[in-house]
Amino acid sequence: MDVLLGLQWGDEGKGKVVDVLAPNYDVVARFQGGPNAGHTLVFDDKKHVLHQIPSGIFRPETLNVIGNGVVICPIKLRAEIESLQERGIDALSNLVLSKRTQIILPTHRALDAAYENAKGQAKIGSTLKGIGPAYQDKYGRNGFRVGDLLRKDFKERYEQLKSAHWKILEFLGASPDLEAEEKTFLEAVEFLKKVQLADTEILLNEALADGQRLLAEGAQGSLLDIDFGSYPFVTSSSTCIAGACSGLGVPPRRVGEVFGIFKAYCTRVGSGPFPTELHDNTGELLRQHGHEFGSTTGRPRRCGWLDLVALKYAVMLNGVTQLFMMKADVLSHFDAVQICIAYKLPDGTLVQTMPYEVSQHDDIQPVYKTFKGWGLLPESLSWKQNMPDELEDYMAFITAETGVPISILSYGPDRSQTAFNQNVLCK
């Protein structure tokens, strides 16, 4: 099993890379997160955004699995499947859903909004999709799972959990009207029974035993990990390598390559520390040239220079074996680009490793190294033939500092706008 992970705060471009790599794999499996993820793919001049379905779905020969570590919204999953069908993609033919996957109820979404409102100025920037409350129920051993849809007492169990949620909502002073949403939810639940439901941990281990190749697809990014991210401004699941094993039921000894994906600069959605964030015209240019608006929420992303301190931390946590750098084309618009190589703490101390204090202070100062820009890139970029020297220098510095080779370079949203280093093992 190879694993692809985001190394920043999400939105790194995982969907495109999974789509590019999918022909080399028999199975692509999502292992955590929910409809807060937005994986964007562009090919044949068409844009596709996936939220819960693995990004290998456009390859009919590839089996796509939603693993037990994911939380799904039946309403959105149904809409996603039907949207694909309208585009001629029969998602039901090569999609399998784990019976252990947790389900987001309408009251989970209402709780998400109520919790966020209760935080006031301390809001974490939730996407309000019900992700956090669904994971809360999972770990509180009250969760509602896909396999429960097949039980005779399904409606009774649903009503019990819904009733418990309403008590919390009343305590928080919230009284949302969920009648129409609940009707749509129950219709979507019936639709889910058309999807192939399975004990996917068995399916995946048998596939590996048979010699099939599996690519585990992460959502969000390592800096949003529930344990190692900028807590409490994090997501509700393990976005790092350990999450791939627990979210699919695959043992660690099965892990092969660990692909770490990052942008040539940094972005973040929602609240939380962001040492290299740019609040000036440069930050706005990054946002506009990079089209940095959330694929799930539409919110403008915060933008800044590449943070090497954070990147090295994510590489360490995940044991990354290959790096994939995305959106090199966006930096083509700058005469000079910068990389943060250290932090200056409030007491004047310089550090080159991620400190615990990064979550506690908003006055950490980045220390930069400046690189010459590489100008507009050719329409067809080859690693050996026409790679600008300035871009090679930029990547060589990152490789030297992280100790990990960059084996894929993305310089545009389309499948074709991808350059492969000869070091890449799965081209």
N, C-alpha and C positions, 0 to 999 in steps of 0.2 A: 504494500500500500504506500503510495506517495501522497504527500499532504501539501496542499497549497493554502498559505495563510497570509493575511494582511499584516503588515509590520508597523502600521501607523494607527490613525484613529478611524480606520475604515475608508471606504470610497477610493481604494487604491487602484481598482480596475480588475478585480478578480474575475468578474464575469467574462471579460474578453479573453483573458488568458486561459480559463477553463475551456472555453469554446475552441480556442486554437489548439489546445493540447488533447481535447476529448478523443480525436481519432486514434490516439495512441493507447486508449484505455477501453476496457470492456464495461467498466462501471464507473459512474461519477456519483458521489454521495455527499449530501449536505449533513453536517454533524452538529450544528448549534444555531442559535438565533431564531428569528421568526420573520414576520412581514415587515419588520423595521429595516431589513436588508434590502438593498436595491442594486442588483447586478446588471449593468448595461452592456449590451452587445450590439455591434453594428456590422452588418454584412449585406451585400447586394443592395447597397444604398438604403437599407431599412434599419431603423432603430428598434431594439427589443429590450424591455426592462423586465427582469425576473425578480420576484421578491421571496418566494418560498421554494420554487422548483429549481433543482440543480441546473447549472448552465450547460450541461451536456445534452439537454433536451432537444436541441436542434440537430443532433446527430442520431438518426433513427436506429443505427446499429448499436448505440450505447445505452445501457440500462442506467436509469437515473433513480436514485434512492433518497428518500427523505428519512433521515435516521432518528433514533430515539431521543437524541439530545436536542432536537428542534422543538419549537412550539409553533403550532399552525393555527391560522384563522380560517375556518371552513368557508366563510363568505369570500374572503380574498383568494383562497386557493381555487375555489370554483371559478371565480371570475378570471383568474390567471389561466386556468385550463381552457376555458371557453374562448378567451382572447387568442390563445395559441391555435385553437381549432379554426377560428375565423381566418387565420393566416395560413391555413393548410397544414398545421403541425398537430398530429394526433398524439397529444401528450399521454393519453390513457394507455397507449400501446407500449410505452417504454418507461413508465413511471411506477414506482413501488413505494408505498407508505408504511412505515413501521407502526405496528399495533401499539408500541410503547410511546409513541409521540404524544406529547401533551397538547390539549386543545384549548384555544382561547375562547372564552365565553363572552357574550355581550357585556356582562357585568364586570369582566376583567378589564375591558376597555374603559368602562365607566369608573372603575376604581383607579385606573392609571391616571385619568384626568383629575379625580378627586385628590389623590395623593400629591400630585404635582401642584395643584392649586393651594393645598395646605402648606406647602413649603415656602410660598411667597417668594421673596427675593433669593431664596436658596435653591430655586428650581435647578434640576440637573439637565434639563433640555430633553426630556423624554419625547419620543415620537408619538406617544399616546395611542399605541396600537394594542395595549394590553399585555405586552411582553413581560414586564416586571411582575405584575400580579400573577400571571400564569406560572412563572417560575417560582414565585413565593408559595403558591399552592403545591407545586411539585415537591419542593423541599420541605413543606409543612405536612406532606403526606395526605393532602386533600385533593390532589390533582385529578383532572378528568382526561382520560387517554383515548386514543383512537380505538383501541380494542374494546372500550366500554360501549361503543356504538353498537356492538354486536350482542350485548347482554340483554336479557329479557327485562331487567330492571333499569334499563338505560334512562328512561324518563324520570323515574324516581330519584336516581343518583344525580341527575341534572338539576332537578328541583331542589334537592338538599343543598347542593353547592351554591346555587343561585340564591337561596334563602339566606345562607351564611353571608354572602356578599352584600345583600341588601341591608343587613344589620350594620355592617361596617359603613356602607354609604350613608345610612341614616345618622350614624354617629358623626360622620364628617360633614353632615349638613347638605349632602347631595341628594337630589331627587330627579335623576334623568329619566326621560321618557324612552324606554327601550322596547316598546311593544312592536313597532314595525321592524326594528333590527332583529328582535328575537324570532319573528316569523321568518325573516330571510335566513337567519342562522339555522333554524330547524330544517328548512328546505335545502340548505347547503349541506347539512349533515347527511341527509338522504342521498344527495348527489355523491358525497364522498364514498359511499358504498360501491360506486362504480369503479373506483380506483382499486388497483391491486393492493390489498392489505396483507402484510406478511410479518413473520418474526425475522426482521431484516438482519439481526445479529447472526442468525444461523445462515441466512442466505449469503451474507458477505463472507463469512468464514469459509463456507463451502466453496464459494467462487475463488477465493485465494488458494484454497487447498487444491483446486482444479487447475491452478496456474493462470487464472485470469488476472488482469491488471486493474487495480482500483485506485482512483484518484479521489481523495477526500477534500471537499471544498468548504473552506471556512467562510464565515460571514463577519461583518464588522472588522475590527483590527486588534492587534495584540495590546495596544495601549488603551483599549477599552475592556480588557480582561477583568473579570470580577475580582480576582486576587491581585494581579500585577499591574493593572491599569491605574489611571489617575483617580483613584477612589475618593469620594463617592460618585464622581462624574464618569461612570462606567456603564457597560451593559450588564445584563443579568446572567450571563453564561461564561463559560471558559472558552475564550477565543484562541488560546494558545494550543500547542501540540498535544497536551494532555487531553484537551477537549475532543480531539479527533478520535482518540481511543475510547473514552467513556461515552461519547456521543454516537458511536457506531457499534460498540461492542467488539472492537478489534484489538487484540493484545499489542503492547508496545513493540514486541520483537518482530512484528509484521511491518513496521514502519521502515520505508526505504529512503527515498529522497524527501527532503523538506524544502519546498519552494517558498521563498519569502518575497512577497511582492510589495513594492513601495513606489510612490511618486517621486519624480525628480525634485519636487518641492513638498510642502506639507499643507494639509487642509484639516479642518475639524468642524463638525456640526454640533450645535448646542453649547452648553456651558462647560467649564473646566479649564485647567491650565493649558497654555499653549505658548511656550517660551519664545518661539520665533515668529509669532503672529505679527503681521504688518498692518498697521492701521492707517497707512498712507496710500498714495496713488499707486505705488508698486503693488501693494496688496490687492487693490481694486483691479489693476491690469492682470494680475494672476487669475483673479476670479473671472474676468471677462474672457480672456484668451483661453482659459481652461474650462469654460462653461461650468463653473463650480457652483452648481445648485443641486440640492439633494434630489436624487431620482425617486425617492419615496415620499419626501415631504415637500420638495420644491424650495426649501429654505436655502438662502445664500450661505455658502460655506465660508468659514473663516480661513484665510490664506496666509502663508508665510514661507520662508526659506526652509530648505531641507535641514532637519535636526538630526545630526549624526550621533549625538549622545543618546537620543531616544532610539534611533535605528540600531545602534550597537547593542543596546539593552534588549530589544526585541529579538535580534539575531541570537543573542546568548540564551534567552529563555527557551527558544524553540529549536535550537540546534540546527539552524538553517544551513543547508548544503549548497543551494543555488539562489542567487538573487535575480529578480526580474524588475527592471526599472521602467516605469510607465511615464507617459506624457512628456517625453523629452522635447517634443515639438513646442510645448507651451513656453519653455524657457528660451526658445529661438528668438523671441521678441525683445530680449534684454541684452544690452552690450556687456553687462557684467552680472554674474550670478554669485550667490553666497551659500556657504554651508556653515552651520553652527557646529563648532568643534569642542566647545566647553560651555559650562554655565558659571556665571559669577553669582554666588549666593549673597544674600543681604549683608552678611558679615564680611564680605570681601573675599571669601574663600573661592578658589577656582576648582571645579570638579569636572571630570570627563566621564563620570558614570552617573546613572540616573539616581538621584537622591530621593529618599522618602519625602523630603521637604517640598518636592515639586508640587505635591498636592495641597500644600499648606500655604504657599506664598505665590502671589502674583507679581512679585517684583524681582524674580530671578532674571538676570541679564544674560542674553546669549553672546558668546564670543565667536566672531565669524572669521572664516578664511574666504577670500574673494578669488573667483575664477573668471577668465575671459569668456564671454558668450560665444556661441558657435553659429549664430545666424540661422537663416531659414534652411531647413533640411530638404534634401532632394525627395521627389515623390516616391522613389524606390531606393531604399537605403540598404547597403550591404556592409556587413561588419569589416570585410577585408578590402573592399574596393573604394568606397566613397564616404567613409565615416570621418567627419571633421576632427581634426587634431584636438580642438578645444573640448569637444564632447568626449573623446577618448581620455583626455587628461582628467576630466570631471569623474568619469567612471573608474579610472585607474586609482584615483585617490580614495573613492568609496571602497573599492575592493581591498586596497592596502589596509585601510583602517578597520574594516570588518573582518578581514581574513576570508571572505567568501566571494567567489567569482560572480560577475553579472553575466548571465547566459542568455537572457532575452531582453531586448530593448523595444519598447513600444513608442512609436512616434506619430500616432494618430488613432482614431477610434475604430477604424475598419480592421477586419481580420488581416488584410493584406499589408497593413502598415505595421509590420512586426519584423524585426531583424534578429537573427539567431547567431549567437556566438558558437564557434566550433566546439566549445566545452559543453554545450547543452546535451543532456543525456537522453532526452525524450522527443527530439525534433521529428 
